[in-house]
Amino acid sequence: MNSMLQIGSDDSTGVFILTPCCQLLNGVPIYVVTNNQTAYVNATGLGGITPVQSLLVKGMPYYEPQALTINGVSIPARSLVFQAKQVHVLQ
């Protein structure tokens, strides 16, 4: 994870930026969107995740051609967005 952008009062809903470790995406940031349906493994919620931890995120990735706001965070046009079903903190 690169940075946490928003954490909701339920500690499950929010947005963070994930920087992929593979060279395929050339370090392009991915906006990871979570909600109250997102499951967390090895963390109690978004507040339990730090920027230095490695994460495995499961869910649906998509390309967002237009700028929009999700969970109070402005997502720029032409961004990669990932709707997280599960966030797993690797140990």
C-alpha positions in Angstrom: 0.0 0.0 0.0 1.2 3.5 -0.8 -1.2 5.7 1.1 -4.5 5.7 2.8 -6.8 8.4 1.4 -10.1 7.9 3.3 -11.3 5.7 6.2 -15.0 5.7 7.0 -16.4 5.7 10.6 -17.1 1.9 10.2 -13.3 1.3 9.6 -14.3 -0.8 6.5 -15.4 1.8 4.0 -12.7 3.8 2.3 -10.1 4.3 -0.4 -6.4 3.7 -0.5 -3.7 3.7 -3.2 -2.0 0.4 -3.9 1.3 0.5 -5.8 1.8 -2.8 -7.6 5.1 -4.6 -7.2 5.1 -6.0 -10.7 6.7 -4.1 -13.6 3.7 -4.9 -15.9 1.9 -1.7 -14.7 5.0 0.4 -14.4 4.2 1.6 -10.9 0.8 3.0 -12.0 -1.2 3.5 -8.8 -4.4 1.6 -8.3 -7.2 3.1 -6.3 -8.6 0.4 -4.0 -12.2 1.0 -2.9 -13.6 -0.8 0.1 -17.0 -0.9 1.7 -18.9 -2.6 4.6 -19.0 -5.9 2.6 -15.1 -6.0 2.3 -13.5 -8.8 4.3 -10.2 -8.2 6.1 -7.6 -10.9 6.8 -4.9 -10.3 9.4 -6.4 -6.8 10.0 -9.5 -5.6 11.8 -10.2 -2.9 9.1 -8.6 -0.1 7.2 -7.2 1.5 10.4 -5.1 -1.6 11.0 -3.2 -1.4 7.7 0.1 0.5 7.5 1.8 1.7 4.3 4.8 -0.7 4.8 2.7 -3.9 4.7 2.3 -6.1 1.7 -1.3 -6.7 0.6 -3.2 -9.2 -1.5 -6.4 -7.6 -2.7 -9.2 -9.7 -4.2 -12.1 -8.2 -6.1 -13.0 -6.5 -9.4 -10.5 -4.2 -11.2 -11.7 -1.7 -13.8 -10.5 1.2 -15.8 -12.3 4.5 -15.0 -12.3 6.8 -18.1 -14.0 9.7 -16.3 -13.1 11.6 -13.1 -15.4 10.8 -10.2 -15.7 10.8 -6.4 -15.9 7.5 -4.5 -16.3 7.4 -0.7 -15.3 11.1 -0.5 -12.1 10.7 -2.6 -11.6 12.3 -6.0 -10.5 9.7 -8.5 -8.8 11.2 -11.5 -9.9 10.3 -15.1 -8.1 7.3 -16.7 -7.4 5.6 -13.4 -7.3 2.0 -12.4 -9.9 1.3 -9.7 -10.2 -1.9 -7.8 -13.5 -2.7 -5.9 -12.1 -4.8 -3.1 -14.0 -7.9 -1.9 -11.1 -8.9 0.4 -8.0 -7.2 1.7 -5.4 -9.6 3.0 -2.4 -8.3 4.9 0.5 -10.6 4.2 2.8 -11.5 7.1 
